């Protein structure tokens, strides 16, 4: 874009914001700075369009959080159909959208132990648009079959399920997910990457068009919105991330170190 430097984090946030679309309520869990930036970006776009939505709940934030009872209220709202978008990741993700947040190897003698499922399997069933997100795109993380299913990507036809994955965003590409076929499709590759590279680094089979498009770069207006409006908001809970990506110091750090 005319020599303008776009950070990978900005590209990914823009991709995710486009996936969020026009919804009522987006919730973002802990340790998710890029999805959080995307949710705030989607909200600012909604304001510019006069929509007043989506509402955004960042679980670690005091300013951008509708919940007063933490995760318990998150689960209640999700079960009532009041959360439209959520984000999940995993130590392993396979081609059917299954997530492993427990361990790899033998369950009784694991090679690696992950943090645990928490409420991922529940939210995966009830939130209509779950966006999977993984910044390490490798055969170690995107596998043919997860070693342990802590959150299943699909269910049998006789199981009522209103939620599930719609896409997987990685540092290399964007996959969409076809729930009926239980399969990912390569929608675009990010600038500097190729479809062949994606295939070489993915442990599961996926569909793709004859010519895979390149993920479009954020517009100048979107970059300005992220850098001038979203970044200062995000600095409340992710000050180091914001300083590294956007060069914006948090209000707390500015107060501690006045010029």
N, C-alpha and C positions, 0 to 999 in steps of 0.2 A: 504494500500500500504506500507507494511513493516514498519508500525508504523509512517509513514509520515502523519503529520496533514494537511488536506485539508479543507480550510474554505468553508462554504456553498456558499459564493459569487464566489469563484473560480470554484466550480462545476457548478453553474448556468451560469457563463460566458462561460465555455467550452461547455455546452449544446447549448447555443444560437449561439456560433461561428460555431458549427457543422450544425445548421439549416441555417445559412447564406450561407454557401457553396461557390461555385465559381460563383460570380456575379461581375458586373462592379462597382456598386456604392451603398454604405450603408449610410443612413442618420439617425442621432440620435438626438432626441429633448432634451429639458431641463430636469434636475433632473432625469437623467437616468444613474447612474454610472455603473451598471452591464451591460446593453446593450452596453454602450460606451466601456467598457472593452472588451466585446465580439467582437465588430466591429474592434477594434484595433488588437485584437488577430487574427481575420480572415485576416486582412491586412498583419500582420507579417508572417503568414503561407503562404500567397500568394507570399510574397517576397522570402521565402525560396524555393518555388517551381518554382521561376523564372517567375511568372505570372504578377507581377506588379499591382495586383489588389486584392481586391476591393479598389476603392477610398473610403475614409471615410470622411464624413462631420459631425462634432460634432458642433451643433449650438452655444454652449457657448464658443467654443475654437477659439483662434486666429491662432494657429499653425495648427490645424487639421480641416480646414473648407474651402471649395471651394466657399462658398457663400459670396458675398459682399453686398447683399441687404436683409439679414435676411430671415424671414419667407416668404416674398413675392417671393423671388427667389426660395426658397424651393418648393413652390406650383407650380411655373412655370415649374421647372425642372421635378417635379412629373407628371404634366399634359402632358409634352412632352415625357414621358416614359424614363426619364434619371435617375430615382431612382428605384432601384430594391428591396431594403429592407428598411422597416421602422418599428418602434415599437410603439404600443399603449397599454394603460391600461385603467382602469375605476374604479369608485367607485363600480360599479356592472358590471359583465359579465355573460351572460346567455348561455345556452346550444346551441343556434344557432349562437353564436359569436357576439351577439349584445352587445354594450357598452353603459353604462350610465355614462356620465360625467356632468350631470345637477343637479339632485336632487333625493331624495327618498321620498316616501309618496305622498300625494296629491300635484299636481303641484303648486296650488295657495297657499297652506299652507304646505310647505315641512318640513319633519322631519330633513333632512340634505341637505345642499346646497353644490354642488361640484364646482370646478373652472370654468367649462363650456367646451363646445365642441371644441372651436377654429377651427382648420382645420381638425379635426379627421375624420369627415364624408367624406370630399373630398379625403383625402389621402387614406382612406379605400377603395375607389372606383378605384383609379388609380395606386397604388403601388402594383406590382404583388405579393410580399411576405411580408405580414404584420405579425409580430410576436407579439402576445399578451403576456404581462408579468405582473405578480402580485405576490408580495412576501407574501401577506396575503391570504392563501388558507383556506377559511372558508365559511360557509353557508351565512354569511352576505355579502360576496363579490362575490361568485360564486353562482348565484341564478337561480331559475327555469325560471323566466321571469323578465327582468329588468323593473323598474318602469317607465323609460323614455328612449326611443331609441335615443341617440344622434349620434350614428354611427352604421348602420345596418351591420350585419355580412354577409348576403346574400341578393340577389335581385331576382325579378321575371325573368323568362326566356326571356321576351321581353325587358329587360333592359340591355344595353351594360355595361359591367363591366369587366375591365382588372385586378382589384385588389381585395384583400380580405385576410382573415386570413389563415395562414397555420398551426399554432400551438399556444398553450398556455403553457407557462412555469411558474410554481409556485414554492414555497419553498418546496412543497411535491412531485411534479411529473412533467412529460411531457405529454401533450395531443397533438395529431395531429388533424387537422380539415378536415373533408370531406365536401367540398363545395356542392357537388351534393346531399348528404344526409342531409346536414345542421346539422351536428352532430360531437361531439368530440369523439375521441378514446384514451383510456389510453395506451400510448406507453411504459412508464417505470415509476417506482417509485424511488425516490432518496434514497440513503443509509440511513437506520434508519427509513424508512417509509414503509407502506404496502398498498396494494390495498384496503383492508377493511377500513383502516384509511382514504384514499382518498375518498372513497364512503361516509363514515360517515360525512365528512366535505365538501361535494359538494352538492349544491342544485339542480343540474340538472342531468338527466340520461346521461350515456355515454356508449360507447362500450368498450370492453376489451377482450384480449385473455384469454384462459383458464389459462395460467400461465404468469403473468405480469413480465417482466424482471426488473432487477435493473439497474438504470442509471449508466453507466460505469464511473469510476473515471478518471480525467484527467491524461494523461501520464506524466512521469517525464519531458519529453521534453516540453510538453505544460505548465506545472507548471513553468519551468524555463523561458519560453518565457513570461508568464504573469508577473512573479515576477521581472525579470531582464530587460525586454524591455518594456512591456505594462505599468506596474505600473508607471515608471518615466514619461511616456508620459501623462498618465491620471492625474497625480498630478497637472497639470496646472489648471484644472477646478474642480477637486474633491479632494483637498488636505486632507481633514479630512477622507474621505472614504479610500483613498490610505494609509494614516497613520494607520488607524484602521485595515484594511484587510492585507496589505502587509508590514506594518512597514517602508514605504518609505516616507520621508519628501519631500515636494515640494521645488523647487529651491528658491522660494521666502522666505519660512520659514527658509531655511538654511542660506540665506543671512542676514535675520533679526536677526538670532541667531547663529553667527559663533562659531565654536568649540574653 
